[in-house]
Amino acid sequence: MINPKDAIRYTNVLSKRVYFHYTEIDSILKQFLHEVIQQKARIKGPLFYSITNVPMDEMVHAELFMPIKEDSIVTMEDYYFHSYYNVEDMLSICLFDHFEQKTEIAYHMLLDYIEHNGLNQITPFYHVISGDEIFQYVFIKVGVSS
């Protein structure tokens, strides 16, 4: 089911742009979390990321984000600090299992919704990782305008 009234709103967010083969996503996310902790940041979460290209060649351009508790921080090279990260007017869908297979389906559902409702996609797709070690889920979100 698509939520037509969603947003992303977080304070004190560290981010980093990355380029990798799609099969490396788990190691890239673990490395990102390790580097956030190396910067003496206390994780507030959730981890989220945006895919900024269509990975036709299996290579992904992405930006990784992690909300932290600190109001300011000295960042490592290639990191950015956002005092506020906000994207309004988003559609979202939640995935509970088989994330790799269902992500493509979720993209198609969101794009079909955009087309059928006369909307325009104005952001890349975001993946917001939620849950705990027992039950994980992912929100796929995209910003739209009329």
C-alpha positions, 0 to 999 in steps of 0.5 A: 500500500502506498502512503501518499503523505510522507516525508523525511525529517531529521536533525543533525545528519552525517552523509557521504556520497559513494559509488559501488557495485550493487552486490557490495551494499552490505559492506558499504553500509557497514563501512559507513556505520563504522566511519560514523562511529570513528568520528565520535558520533552517537547514532540516533538513526535510522540509516537511510540512503538515496540512489541517485542513478539508474544502475543499468551497469550494476554500479550505484551512485548513492548518498548515505545518511545517518542522524546523530545526537551531536549538534555539530561535529568535525567530519572526516574527508568526504563527509557532510554535516546537515543540521537539518535534512528535510524532504516533504511531499513524498510517496512511500511503500514499506517492504518487510522481507525479500528486500532485493527482489521487492525493491524493483516492484516497489519502484514500479508501484511508486512510478505507476502511482506517480504517472496515474496521478499526474505527479512529477518525480522530483527526488531520487528514491530513498531507502529508510532502514528500520526495525531491529535484529529480529524484524527489519523493514525498509521504507522506499520513498520518493519526492513528488510535485503536482 
